[in-house]
Amino acid sequence: MNLIPFNKPFFTGKETTYIKEAVASGKISGDGIFTKKCHHFFEDQLGFKKVLLTTSCTDALEMAAILIDIKPGDEVIMPSYTFVSTANAFVLRGAKIIFVDSRRDHPGLDEDKLESLITERTKAIIPVHYAGVACDMNKIMNIAAKYSLFVIEDAAQAIDGYYEDKPIGSFGHMAAFSFHETKNIISGEGGMLVINDERFVKRAEIIREKGTNRSAFFRGEVDKYGWVDMGSSFLPSDIIAAFLYAQLENLTLIQNKRKAIWEIYDDAFRGCLDIKYEVQLPFIPEFTTNNAHMYYLVFKNKKERKAMLKHLKEKGILAVFHYLSLHKSTFYKDIYEGSAMKYSDNYSDCLIRLPLFPELDITQQDHIISSIKSFYAN
């Protein structure tokens, strides 16, 4: 059997057609016809107040850090178990990162530990919706309101995820999404900033356009444009947006395929691996939906995970581990002043992600499932 990859980008068939249309329009720089179509999709169909496509989720987070005026000495609370972009966006502005541990039952941050980490220097909380499973946003927003803090949702993995019937990303002051090729909806690279607080909309457009009021100029609101604020080149090409729009048109199809694969995994393992072999399976709290971004297994220890990865590779299956705790990273470990992160470290040492992509066929998935079970049978 050929190697089963961890991920395989899914193409709907319209991506190249729309890219040709974008080229034919004569405008392939930012904010062309397909960028506008994508914006309308998210604002009209998902109900986000204001969205701006960006070149990456990282850029969306960097824009958010500028918008809430992060300065040296400000403290920002976020999980240690996350991708480095979550932290870098605020470190670049001089912030001190205050890490919070994961939950025992889920890799997302432990909401009950947030309040104890707040000081007079705290500026923002950055909840990361790991695996597209929402953090408890009511609890987080109540804490933020109590201490007058900003909330920036890192929703990189959370497209088509919901918290209590509202889309993930619609709760914080802002939210950042990713369309990297490993995500549910893709454009190769790409991201989006969601702005839920009206006071940030005008400045966000300026920051995204290199600190100029160019967007207002193209709308006819000013007779010339110039440098009016800090900013950078966060605006993606309309070619990227054309690819993305073909994906968005097929959101339901893509999600149905992913959810079916996720359910097959879960039906095969629940009541088996978790009970017999103490393998932790994905936990979906009642307040959130499952967008089937990933299916992961958490093993009893690092040794068992290493053995499983080796076993799967020998079977022609590419499974991968995920994040390493940021508080233990080469960059941050010498300046980290907090306590131990028991659960974050456990996920770093013991979690693996299984192949999950729309074209994963039933024969391949059966092979993955039987290979995992044979590891324990032997």
VOPAGU-2260 file (C-alpha; in pm, 1 decimal, decimal comma):
REM VOPAGU-2260
SITE   aa  ch    i         X         Y         Z
SITE  MET   A    0       0,0       0,0       0,0
SITE  ASN   A    1     124,5     351,1     -83,3
SITE  LEU   A    2     205,6     585,2     202,2
SITE  ILE   A    3    -108,3     741,9     347,3
SITE  PRO   A    4     -21,8    1110,5     397,5
SITE  PHE   A    5    -118,4    1310,9     702,1
SITE  ASN   A    6    -285,1    1571,7     482,9
SITE  LYS   A    7    -380,8    1610,4     119,0
SITE  PRO   A    8    -518,7    1943,5      -8,3
SITE  PHE   A    9    -871,5    1908,3    -146,8
SITE  PHE   A   10    -963,1    2076,3    -475,7
SITE  THR   A   11   -1322,5    2143,8    -574,4
SITE  GLY   A   12   -1247,5    2186,8    -946,0
SITE  LYS   A   13   -1337,2    2556,9    -964,5
SITE  GLU   A   14   -1013,6    2694,8    -818,1
SITE  THR   A   15    -825,9    2733,7   -1146,9
SITE  THR   A   16   -1138,2    2856,9   -1324,4
SITE  TYR   A   17   -1177,6    3139,7   -1074,6
SITE  ILE   A   18    -806,1    3219,1   -1083,4
SITE  LYS   A   19    -835,1    3264,0   -1462,8
SITE  GLU   A   20   -1136,9    3491,4   -1407,4
SITE  ALA   A   21    -937,1    3697,7   -1160,6
SITE  VAL   A   22    -654,0    3734,4   -1412,8
SITE  ALA   A   23    -898,5    3821,8   -1690,3
SITE  SER   A   24   -1050,8    4095,5   -1474,2
SITE  GLY   A   25    -726,6    4289,8   -1502,7
SITE  LYS   A   26    -681,7    4319,7   -1125,9
SITE  ILE   A   27    -495,2    4049,8    -939,4
SITE  SER   A   28    -365,9    4263,1    -652,9
SITE  GLY   A   29    -564,4    4291,9    -332,3
SITE  ASP   A   30    -934,7    4365,5    -288,6
SITE  GLY   A   31   -1035,7    4246,1    -632,4
SITE  ILE   A   32   -1364,2    4079,8    -727,8
SITE  PHE   A   33   -1297,1    3753,8    -546,7
SITE  THR   A   34   -1173,4    3919,7    -229,2
SITE  LYS   A   35   -1506,1    4102,5    -218,4
SITE  LYS   A   36   -1696,3    3776,9    -281,0
SITE  CYS   A   37   -1515,6    3613,6      11,4
SITE  HIS   A   38   -1586,6    3911,2     235,4
SITE  HIS   A   39   -1956,0    3897,7     147,5
SITE  PHE   A   40   -1967,7    3524,1     215,8
SITE  PHE   A   41   -1839,0    3560,7     569,8
SITE  GLU   A   42   -2038,3    3872,6     649,4
SITE  ASP   A   43   -2368,6    3772,3     488,4
SITE  GLN   A   44   -2377,9    3396,1     541,4
SITE  LEU   A   45   -2190,8    3362,4     871,3
SITE  GLY   A   46   -2289,0    3698,9    1015,8
SITE  PHE   A   47   -1944,6    3836,1    1103,4
SITE  LYS   A   48   -1964,0    4214,2    1143,7
SITE  LYS   A   49   -1654,7    4294,8     936,2
SITE  VAL   A   50   -1392,9    4069,4     776,7
SITE  LEU   A   51   -1067,7    4141,4     596,9
SITE  LEU   A   52    -875,0    3872,7     412,6
SITE  THR   A   53    -505,2    3865,0     501,3
SITE  THR   A   54    -201,7    3682,1     370,7
SITE  SER   A   55    -205,7    3451,4     675,7
SITE  CYS   A   56    -361,8    3395,0    1015,6
SITE  THR   A   57     -29,9    3516,9    1156,8
SITE  ASP   A   58     -81,1    3850,7     982,6
SITE  ALA   A   59    -437,0    3872,8    1114,7
SITE  LEU   A   60    -305,3    3825,4    1468,7
SITE  GLU   A   61     -33,5    4085,1    1410,1
SITE  MET   A   62    -298,2    4330,6    1290,1
SITE  ALA   A   63    -501,9    4263,1    1604,1
SITE  ALA   A   64    -198,5    4329,7    1824,5
SITE  ILE   A   65    -147,8    4666,5    1653,7
SITE  LEU   A   66    -517,5    4752,1    1675,4
SITE  ILE   A   67    -537,5    4701,2    2052,4
SITE  ASP   A   68    -217,6    4904,5    2087,0
SITE  ILE   A   69       4,7    4643,9    2248,9
SITE  LYS   A   70     314,5    4809,6    2395,1
SITE  PRO   A   71     628,3    4689,2    2576,4
SITE  GLY   A   72     537,6    4581,2    2926,6
SITE  ASP   A   73     180,6    4479,7    2843,9
SITE  GLU   A   74      86,2    4126,7    2944,3
SITE  VAL   A   75    -111,2    3893,0    2719,4
SITE  ILE   A   76    -258,3    3563,7    2841,9
SITE  MET   A   77    -267,2    3264,7    2608,3
SITE  PRO   A   78    -225,9    2885,8    2621,2
SITE  SER   A   79     122,4    2738,4    2610,7
SITE  TYR   A   80      -9,7    2459,8    2388,1
SITE  THR   A   81     -49,4    2654,9    2064,1
SITE  PHE   A   82     135,7    2745,2    1747,6
SITE  VAL   A   83     413,9    3001,4    1779,5
SITE  SER   A   84     223,3    3260,5    1572,1
SITE  THR   A   85     -21,4    3311,6    1858,0
SITE  ALA   A   86     263,3    3439,2    2074,1
SITE  ASN   A   87     481,4    3601,8    1807,0
SITE  ALA   A   88     212,4    3849,4    1704,8
SITE  PHE   A   89     223,6    4004,5    2052,1
SITE  VAL   A   90     593,9    3950,5    2126,5
SITE  LEU   A   91     668,9    4159,1    1817,8
SITE  ARG   A   92     490,9    4452,4    1987,1
SITE  GLY   A   93     688,3    4403,7    2310,4
SITE  ALA   A   94     430,4    4213,0    2514,2
SITE  LYS   A   95     513,0    3973,0    2794,3
SITE  ILE   A   96     337,5    3641,4    2737,4
SITE  ILE   A   97     159,5    3488,7    3036,5
SITE  PHE   A   98      96,2    3124,6    2959,8
SITE  VAL   A   99    -199,9    2926,6    3092,3
SITE  ASP   A  100    -220,4    2548,8    3109,4
SITE  SER   A  101    -449,9    2329,6    2899,7
SITE  ARG   A  102    -756,9    2154,5    3033,1
SITE  ARG   A  103    -729,1    1801,2    3160,8
SITE  ASP   A  104    -997,6    1683,0    2917,1
SITE  HIS   A  105    -898,2    1892,0    2616,5
SITE  PRO   A  106    -586,2    2068,1    2478,1
SITE  GLY   A  107    -763,7    2405,9    2486,0
SITE  LEU   A  108    -681,9    2654,9    2761,9
SITE  ASP   A  109    -817,9    2605,2    3113,6
SITE  GLU   A  110   -1070,5    2886,9    3150,3
SITE  ASP   A  111   -1080,3    2841,6    3529,4
SITE  LYS   A  112    -713,1    2940,9    3558,8
SITE  LEU   A  113    -738,8    3268,1    3369,4
SITE  GLU   A  114    -848,9    3504,0    3644,2
SITE  SER   A  115    -559,9    3414,9    3875,0
SITE  LEU   A  116    -313,0    3526,2    3605,2
SITE  ILE   A  117    -454,2    3875,0    3558,2
SITE  THR   A  118    -248,2    4169,9    3684,5
SITE  GLU   A  119    -267,4    4545,4    3641,6
SITE  ARG   A  120     -50,3    4503,8    3330,5
SITE  THR   A  121    -278,7    4251,7    3157,2
SITE  LYS   A  122    -404,6    4383,3    2824,1
SITE  ALA   A  123    -565,1    4086,5    2647,5
SITE  ILE   A  124    -668,5    3721,8    2655,0
SITE  ILE   A  125    -605,7    3508,3    2345,6
SITE  PRO   A  126    -820,6    3193,2    2353,3
SITE  VAL   A  127    -713,1    2930,9    2098,6
SITE  HIS   A  128    -995,0    2709,2    1970,2
SITE  TYR   A  129    -789,0    2392,9    1943,2
SITE  ALA   A  130    -910,8    2139,2    1684,8
SITE  GLY   A  131   -1198,7    2372,6    1604,5
SITE  VAL   A  132   -1351,6    2305,9    1946,4
SITE  ALA   A  133   -1457,2    2628,8    2113,4
SITE  CYS   A  134   -1323,7    2754,2    2441,6
SITE  ASP   A  135   -1594,8    2854,5    2690,1
SITE  MET   A  136   -1644,6    3201,9    2545,4
SITE  ASN   A  137   -1914,3    3314,5    2791,2
SITE  LYS   A  138   -1676,5    3251,3    3079,3
SITE  ILE   A  139   -1387,1    3420,5    2899,3
SITE  MET   A  140   -1587,5    3725,0    2791,6
SITE  ASN   A  141   -1725,1    3772,1    3143,3
SITE  ILE   A  142   -1372,1    3769,8    3286,1
SITE  ALA   A  143   -1256,7    4011,8    3016,4
SITE  ALA   A  144   -1544,6    4249,0    3087,1
SITE  LYS   A  145   -1475,1    4238,6    3462,5
SITE  TYR   A  146   -1113,5    4351,3    3411,5
SITE  SER   A  147   -1160,3    4560,7    3093,3
SITE  LEU   A  148    -948,5    4331,6    2879,2
SITE  PHE   A  149    -946,4    4270,5    2505,8
SITE  VAL   A  150   -1021,7    3922,7    2368,9
SITE  ILE   A  151    -865,2    3811,8    2039,6
SITE  GLU   A  152    -984,3    3467,4    1931,5
SITE  ASP   A  153    -724,6    3250,5    1761,5
SITE  ALA   A  154    -968,5    3061,0    1542,1
SITE  ALA   A  155    -706,9    2928,9    1298,6
SITE  GLN   A  156    -858,2    2578,1    1309,0
SITE  ALA   A  157   -1218,5    2674,8    1375,5
SITE  ILE   A  158   -1388,0    2754,4    1043,9
SITE  ASP   A  159   -1751,1    2634,1    1054,5
SITE  GLY   A  160   -1727,4    2580,5    1429,7
SITE  TYR   A  161   -1999,3    2708,5    1662,6
SITE  TYR   A  162   -2030,6    2802,7    2026,8
SITE  GLU   A  163   -2390,4    2797,8    2151,5
SITE  ASP   A  164   -2526,4    2844,7    1797,4
SITE  LYS   A  165   -2300,6    3140,1    1710,9
SITE  PRO   A  166   -1993,3    3106,1    1489,1
SITE  ILE   A  167   -1659,7    3077,4    1662,5
SITE  GLY   A  168   -1485,6    3407,9    1599,4
SITE  SER   A  169   -1791,7    3623,5    1665,5
SITE  PHE   A  170   -1737,5    3667,4    2041,1
SITE  GLY   A  171   -1405,1    3842,5    2095,9
SITE  HIS   A  172   -1324,1    4196,9    1994,6
SITE  MET   A  173   -1148,2    4033,8    1700,0
SITE  ALA   A  174   -1066,9    3687,4    1568,4
SITE  ALA   A  175    -808,7    3539,3    1333,0
SITE  PHE   A  176    -867,5    3248,8    1092,2
SITE  SER   A  177    -629,1    3042,8     877,8
SITE  PHE   A  178    -670,6    2905,0     526,3
SITE  HIS   A  179    -337,1    2724,0     523,1
SITE  GLU   A  180    -339,9    2402,4     319,3
SITE  THR   A  181    -373,3    2191,7     637,3
SITE  LYS   A  182    -699,7    2359,8     737,5
SITE  ASN   A  183   -1056,9    2262,1     647,1
SITE  ILE   A  184   -1098,5    2542,6     392,6
SITE  ILE   A  185    -778,3    2635,9     213,2
SITE  SER   A  186    -605,9    2878,1     -20,2
SITE  GLY   A  187    -251,5    2742,8      17,1
SITE  GLU   A  188    -154,8    3026,5     246,5
SITE  GLY   A  189    -404,1    3285,4     363,8
SITE  GLY   A  190    -600,2    3412,5     658,7
SITE  MET   A  191    -870,4    3648,3     775,2
SITE  LEU   A  192    -924,1    3905,2    1046,8
SITE  VAL   A  193   -1276,4    3923,1    1189,0
SITE  ILE   A  194   -1361,3    4253,5    1356,0
SITE  ASN   A  195   -1653,7    4245,4    1597,0
SITE  ASP   A  196   -1588,7    4582,2    1760,9
SITE  GLU   A  197   -1687,2    4872,2    1535,7
SITE  ARG   A  198   -1418,8    5106,2    1671,2
SITE  PHE   A  199   -1144,8    4898,5    1505,1
SITE  VAL   A  200   -1290,1    4875,3    1152,3
SITE  LYS   A  201   -1158,2    5195,8     996,7
SITE  ARG   A  202    -808,1    5161,5    1140,6
SITE  ALA   A  203    -789,8    4792,8    1043,6
SITE  GLU   A  204    -832,3    4888,3     676,7
SITE  ILE   A  205    -549,6    5139,2     709,1
SITE  ILE   A  206    -310,2    4901,7     884,8
SITE  ARG   A  207    -382,6    4632,2     624,9
SITE  GLU   A  208    -296,2    4876,3     343,5
SITE  LYS   A  209      55,2    4960,7     467,8
SITE  GLY   A  210     -67,5    5242,0     690,9
SITE  THR   A  211    -243,3    5430,2     410,6
SITE  ASN   A  212    -605,8    5529,4     359,2
SITE  ARG   A  213    -597,4    5368,8      13,5
SITE  SER   A  214    -921,0    5173,9      69,2
SITE  ALA   A  215   -1109,1    5494,3     147,0
SITE  PHE   A  216    -960,8    5650,8    -168,5
SITE  PHE   A  217   -1088,4    5367,1    -388,7
SITE  ARG   A  218   -1435,1    5410,3    -236,7
SITE  GLY   A  219   -1425,9    5778,6    -327,1
SITE  GLU   A  220   -1426,0    5894,1      35,2
SITE  VAL   A  221   -1104,1    6098,1      -3,4
SITE  ASP   A  222    -954,2    6263,5    -311,1
SITE  LYS   A  223    -603,9    6124,7    -249,2
SITE  TYR   A  224    -442,3    5878,5     -17,4
SITE  GLY   A  225    -126,1    5887,6     191,1
SITE  TRP   A  226      53,8    5754,2     495,9
SITE  VAL   A  227    -173,3    5810,3     796,3
SITE  ASP   A  228     -78,3    5532,8    1045,0
SITE  MET   A  229     155,9    5240,4    1100,0
SITE  GLY   A  230      86,1    4931,1     895,7
SITE  SER   A  231     225,5    4663,3     670,8
SITE  SER   A  232     143,3    4463,3     359,7
SITE  PHE   A  233    -125,5    4233,7     500,4
SITE  LEU   A  234    -341,6    4235,8     186,1
SITE  PRO   A  235    -352,2    3910,1     -17,5
SITE  SER   A  236    -360,6    3883,1    -394,4
SITE  ASP   A  237    -700,9    3831,0    -554,4
SITE  ILE   A  238    -560,1    3505,1    -694,8
SITE  ILE   A  239    -552,6    3370,3    -339,1
SITE  ALA   A  240    -907,9    3492,4    -285,3
SITE  ALA   A  241   -1021,6    3326,1    -610,5
SITE  PHE   A  242    -889,8    2991,5    -488,5
SITE  LEU   A  243   -1052,7    3046,9    -148,7
SITE  TYR   A  244   -1391,6    3134,7    -294,9
SITE  ALA   A  245   -1408,8    2803,7    -481,7
SITE  GLN   A  246   -1357,1    2635,3    -144,6
SITE  LEU   A  247   -1618,1    2845,8      32,6
SITE  GLU   A  248   -1879,6    2756,6    -229,1
SITE  ASN   A  249   -1820,5    2393,0    -129,8
SITE  LEU   A  250   -1800,4    2443,4     246,4
SITE  THR   A  251   -2089,3    2205,4     321,0
SITE  LEU   A  252   -1951,8    1933,3      92,0
SITE  ILE   A  253   -1603,7    1956,8     242,0
SITE  GLN   A  254   -1734,1    1959,8     597,3
SITE  ASN   A  255   -1964,2    1664,2     542,7
SITE  LYS   A  256   -1671,6    1458,6     412,0
SITE  ARG   A  257   -1450,8    1554,2     706,3
SITE  LYS   A  258   -1721,4    1488,7     964,5
SITE  ALA   A  259   -1795,0    1145,1     820,7
SITE  ILE   A  260   -1426,4    1051,0     847,7
SITE  TRP   A  261   -1407,7    1187,3    1202,3
SITE  GLU   A  262   -1712,6     982,7    1305,8
SITE  ILE   A  263   -1566,5     662,0    1161,4
SITE  TYR   A  264   -1253,4     712,9    1370,0
SITE  ASP   A  265   -1454,5     787,8    1680,3
SITE  ASP   A  266   -1690,8     493,0    1638,3
SITE  ALA   A  267   -1391,1     260,9    1597,3
SITE  PHE   A  268   -1197,7     384,6    1900,5
SITE  ARG   A  269   -1449,6     500,6    2160,4
SITE  GLY   A  270   -1522,6     229,2    2412,1
SITE  CYS   A  271   -1213,4      44,2    2295,2
SITE  LEU   A  272    -890,1     243,2    2311,0
SITE  ASP   A  273   -1005,2     470,9    2590,8
SITE  ILE   A  274   -1135,6     196,0    2819,7
SITE  LYS   A  275    -896,2     -90,5    2749,1
SITE  TYR   A  276    -573,5     101,1    2689,8
SITE  GLU   A  277    -628,3     439,5    2860,9
SITE  VAL   A  278    -592,1     636,6    2540,7
SITE  GLN   A  279    -753,7     980,1    2567,9
SITE  LEU   A  280    -993,7    1053,7    2281,1
SITE  PRO   A  281   -1122,4    1393,3    2162,0
SITE  PHE   A  282   -1362,3    1564,3    2401,3
SITE  ILE   A  283   -1638,3    1788,3    2264,7
SITE  PRO   A  284   -1801,5    2003,0    2538,3
SITE  GLU   A  285   -2178,6    2051,8    2519,8
SITE  PHE   A  286   -2142,5    2421,4    2438,2
SITE  THR   A  287   -1951,5    2365,4    2111,8
SITE  THR   A  288   -1986,3    2185,8    1781,8
SITE  ASN   A  289   -1720,2    1966,5    1621,7
SITE  ASN   A  290   -1592,0    2100,8    1289,0
SITE  ALA   A  291   -1383,4    1785,4    1228,9
SITE  HIS   A  292   -1058,6    1972,8    1188,5
SITE  MET   A  293    -860,2    1684,9    1335,4
SITE  TYR   A  294    -882,9    1351,1    1508,1
SITE  TYR   A  295    -620,4    1305,2    1776,2
SITE  LEU   A  296    -521,2    1038,8    2028,6
SITE  VAL   A  297    -340,2    1106,3    2356,9
SITE  PHE   A  298    -130,8     814,3    2479,9
SITE  LYS   A  299     -28,9     724,7    2833,9
SITE  ASN   A  300     327,8     844,2    2795,1
SITE  LYS   A  301     589,1     967,9    2551,0
SITE  LYS   A  302     737,2     621,3    2503,0
SITE  GLU   A  303     404,6     474,4    2392,8
SITE  ARG   A  304     345,9     760,2    2150,3
SITE  LYS   A  305     690,2     715,9    1996,9
SITE  ALA   A  306     627,5     345,0    1954,5
SITE  MET   A  307     287,5     410,9    1793,4
SITE  LEU   A  308     431,8     662,2    1545,9
SITE  LYS   A  309     700,3     412,0    1450,1
SITE  HIS   A  310     442,3     134,4    1416,1
SITE  LEU   A  311     219,5     347,2    1191,6
SITE  LYS   A  312     511,2     454,4     973,4
SITE  GLU   A  313     602,8      89,7     923,2
SITE  LYS   A  314     242,7      35,5     812,3
SITE  GLY   A  315     271,5     316,2     556,2
SITE  ILE   A  316      78,0     573,7     760,4
SITE  LEU   A  317     203,4     925,6     827,1
SITE  ALA   A  318      64,1    1036,2    1163,0
SITE  VAL   A  319     221,7    1335,6    1338,9
SITE  PHE   A  320     255,0    1487,8    1682,0
SITE  HIS   A  321     155,0    1849,5    1730,8
SITE  TYR   A  322     264,9    2154,0    1932,1
SITE  LEU   A  323     548,7    2170,9    2181,5
SITE  SER   A  324     471,1    2379,3    2490,7
SITE  LEU   A  325     580,8    2735,8    2415,6
SITE  HIS   A  326     686,7    2806,1    2773,3
SITE  LYS   A  327     955,9    2537,7    2726,6
SITE  SER   A  328    1067,0    2660,9    2384,1
SITE  THR   A  329    1426,4    2761,2    2315,8
SITE  PHE   A  330    1314,0    3119,7    2269,9
SITE  TYR   A  331    1105,8    3157,1    2587,7
SITE  LYS   A  332    1223,4    2904,4    2846,8
SITE  ASP   A  333    1485,8    3134,0    3001,3
SITE  ILE   A  334    1238,8    3417,2    3058,2
SITE  TYR   A  335     936,1    3210,0    3158,8
SITE  GLU   A  336     845,2    3287,0    3519,6
SITE  GLY   A  337     525,6    3089,1    3567,2
SITE  SER   A  338     443,5    2752,9    3717,6
SITE  ALA   A  339     455,3    2409,4    3556,3
SITE  MET   A  340     214,0    2335,6    3271,4
SITE  LYS   A  341     119,1    1977,0    3351,0
SITE  TYR   A  342    -144,6    1923,2    3085,8
SITE  SER   A  343      18,3    2129,4    2812,0
SITE  ASP   A  344     333,5    1922,2    2854,3
SITE  ASN   A  345     130,7    1602,2    2852,2
SITE  TYR   A  346     -26,7    1691,0    2517,7
SITE  SER   A  347     314,8    1791,3    2384,2
SITE  ASP   A  348     457,2    1451,4    2483,9
SITE  CYS   A  349     165,5    1218,4    2417,1
SITE  LEU   A  350     -68,5    1347,8    2142,5
SITE  ILE   A  351     -71,5    1236,6    1779,9
SITE  ARG   A  352    -291,9    1348,6    1492,5
SITE  LEU   A  353    -427,2    1094,4    1248,5
SITE  PRO   A  354    -462,6    1149,7     872,3
SITE  LEU   A  355    -787,0    1337,0     803,2
SITE  PHE   A  356    -864,4    1490,5     464,9
SITE  PRO   A  357   -1170,7    1474,9     236,8
SITE  GLU   A  358   -1020,8    1223,3      -8,3
SITE  LEU   A  359    -918,6     974,5     259,8
SITE  ASP   A  360   -1107,0     667,6     137,3
SITE  ILE   A  361   -1262,6     394,8     346,8
SITE  THR   A  362    -993,2     139,8     256,0
SITE  GLN   A  363    -721,3     374,5     376,9
SITE  GLN   A  364    -912,4     459,6     692,3
SITE  ASP   A  365    -978,4      92,8     768,9
SITE  HIS   A  366    -603,8      31,9     734,8
SITE  ILE   A  367    -527,2     314,3     978,7
SITE  ILE   A  368    -780,6     187,3    1231,9
SITE  SER   A  369    -673,0    -175,6    1208,6
SITE  SER   A  370    -306,5     -73,9    1234,9
SITE  ILE   A  371    -370,1     117,4    1556,6
SITE  LYS   A  372    -565,0    -172,0    1704,3
SITE  SER   A  373    -296,0    -421,1    1599,1
SITE  PHE   A  374     -39,1    -219,7    1793,6
SITE  TYR   A  375    -220,6    -315,4    2113,6
SITE  ALA   A  376    -308,7    -666,0    2002,2
SITE  ASN   A  377      61,3    -738,7    1961,3
